[in-house]
Amino acid sequence: MLQPEAEWRAHLAEGRFMIQRSRSTGGHVFYPRVMEPGTGAEDLEWVSASGAATVHAVTIVRKKDPADSYNVVLVDLAEGPRLMSRVDGVPVDDIHIGMAVKASIVQEGDKPLLVFVPA
């Protein structure tokens, strides 16, 4: 059996965005782990995430060349967990709190990466 993070990355490599859910409480969990925070439930299973999310917070890192500027966002997944990522496919100044986004898996280098695009 893979460690939780390795298993999550393996799902991404297969093109699937999966998160964990406790069978007993129904609570969704992200970042991958061995037990649910708050309850200690160890009955976590992998389920498909809807991919729907909302931007909770955004930071724009501005570079000397504006084309090199990038964003870092916190997104709230429809299932409940919050995670850090970035929003692609839109100018950085168009990203805002409350923006509806959806998950997308992209290849960067030799690794799959979870990013978000406008919904």
N, C-alpha and C positions, 0 to 999 in steps of 0.2 A: 504494500500500500504506500502511495506517495504521501509526502508531507502536504498539508493543506495548500501552501503557496505553490508548490510544484504541481499539484493537481489542478489548481486554478489556471496556471500558465499552460498546462497541457490542454485544457479545454479551449483556451484562447488560440493555441496553435491549430486546433481543429476548427476554428472559426465560430466557436460557441462562447457566449457570455453567460457564465453560470455563477450563481451565488449560493451560499449555504442557507438552509432553513432548519430550524429545530422541529423534529417530528412532534414533540410533546407540547411545545408552546406556540408553534407557528411563526415565531420570530425569525426574521431574515437577518443574516450576519454578513458583514463585509468589514473588514479585511479577513481573508480566510484564516480560520483558527480551529482549535480542537474542541472548544466548548463555547456556548453562548454567553456573552458578557451579561452580568446581572443575575442570571439564573443558574449558571454553571451546568446547564443541560449539555450532555455529551452526545446527544442523538442527532447530530447534524447530518443532513443529506444535501447533495447537490441538486439544484433546480435551475431551470432556465430563467434568466432575468428578462423582464419585458423590454428592457432597454430604454424605457421612458424615464425622463429625469427633468429636474428643474435646477437652474443655476442658483446656488445659494450665496456664493461670494465669488468675486472675480478680481484678479490682479493682472495688470498689464505691465510687462517688463519691456521698457522702451530702450531701444538700441540707437546708436548714432545713425545708422541707416534704418529708416522706418520700416523697410521691408524685412528687417531681421527681428523686429519686435515680436513678442509672443505673449500668450496668456496662460495663466494658471487659474483653474476654477475648482471650487467645491461644488459638487452636484448632489442633490437629494434624489435618490432613486425612488421610483414609484413604490417599491417594496419597503422603503423606510431607511435603509442605510445611507450614509453620506460618504462620498469618496472624492479624492483629488484626481484631477485629470486636466484636459485642455479641450477647447472647442475649436474645431477645424471648419474650413469652408465658409468663413465669414470674416470680414475685416475686424481686427481686434477692438476697434472703437464701437462696433455694433453689438458686442457682447454685454449683457446687462443682467443684473439680479432679477430673478423671476422668469428668465428666458426659458422656454420649453426646448429641450434638446433630446436627442436619442443617441444611443450607444452605437459605435462603429468600431470594428477591429481593423487596424491597419498594420502593415509590415513596416518596421523601421529597422534598417540594418537587417539582421538575421532574426529579429524577435518580433512577435505579435505584440501590439500595444492597444489598449482600450482608450479610445478618445470619444468625443461627442461631437455631433453636428446639429445644426438647427433642425427642429422637428417640423 
